[in-house]
Amino acid sequence: MSASAPAPHSASAPRRVLLAGATGLVGRELLRQLMADPTVGEVRALTRRPMSRGELLGRSGHRPGDERLQVCEVDFDRLDRHVALFEVDWVCCAMGTTIRKAGSQAAFRQVDFDYPLHMAQLARAQGAHQLMLVSALGADADSRVFYNRVKGELEDALAELDYRSVCVARPSLLAGERGEFRLAERLGLALGWLMPDHYKPVHAAQVAAGLLSAARDERPGWHVLSNVHLRGMR
């Protein structure tokens, strides 16, 4: 299949979806909503370590349809070894870290730029036509803020990959149940009602819903979902 001319996708065919970042705040919501979507036939969740379906789904016991979730342990530094996993229709990238957690700007860039770009390239080469990305409010390749600059550079790089449709979510401060304590985020969430709508916190479930709603439309082109738009999702 030519990367520049993917075969048309039947609207009735179950989507094969690749999800990166399924253990994160938005990624967990994306996984939950993808598994509840009857148009999705298979979800391939990339993980760094062995995990069970139950761990990823946050519950015990098997439910009908759980077999649609494939937990795929990969080495993100050697993604070329896992090319077959990238034969999908949709790619969802919800990967992300913080400079503090990564340990350095270089390590942050590896997680928030190198890995997502490489995954998108591999999937596009295998015929994927729909890309969904969790970016950030303020993403700008010319920003003086390192975090925003890396997010913007990733968006610019992805725009060159010739996906038929790309949906980019640019949320502000994320609300939801994290597995770690972040003081700055707790303060921001507590004071969120004082902020203009453009900056108010948005729930991770709303970000996931916004991305998937746009993805189902499969409208050609580049589509940015603003924080205000995401906050309006139900």
MOHU-V768675 format. One record per pair of residues at least 24 apart in sequence whose ideal C-beta (glycine too) atoms are under 6 Angstrom apart, sorted by the first residue. I is the first residue (numbers start at 1). J is the second residue. Records with the same first field share a line. If there is no record, write none. Layout:
BEGIN
I: J + J
END
This chain:
BEGIN
1: 127
3: 124 + 125
4: 162
6: 127 + 129
9: 89
14: 41
15: 39 + 40 + 89 + 90
16: 42 + 88 + 89
17: 43 + 90
18: 44 + 88 + 91
19: 43 + 45 + 92
20: 46 + 93 + 95 + 119
21: 94 + 95
22: 56
24: 94
25: 174 + 176 + 178 + 204
26: 94 + 134 + 204 + 207 + 208
27: 94
29: 204 + 205 + 208
30: 92 + 94 + 208
33: 208 + 212
42: 68
43: 69
44: 70 + 72 + 85
45: 71
46: 72 + 74
47: 73
76: 115
79: 118
86: 122 + 123 + 126
87: 126
88: 128
90: 130
91: 123 + 128 + 131
92: 132
93: 133
94: 134
105: 146
109: 150
112: 150
113: 150 + 154
116: 154
117: 157
120: 158 + 161
124: 161
129: 164
130: 165 + 215
131: 163 + 166
132: 167 + 211 + 215
133: 168
134: 169
135: 168 + 170
137: 170 + 172 + 227
139: 170
164: 220
165: 218 + 220
166: 222
167: 211 + 214 + 215 + 223
168: 224
169: 207 + 210 + 211 + 225
171: 202 + 207 + 227 + 230
172: 199 + 202 + 227
173: 201
174: 204
175: 201 + 203
176: 203 + 204
197: 228
202: 227 + 230 + 231
206: 230 + 233
209: 233
END
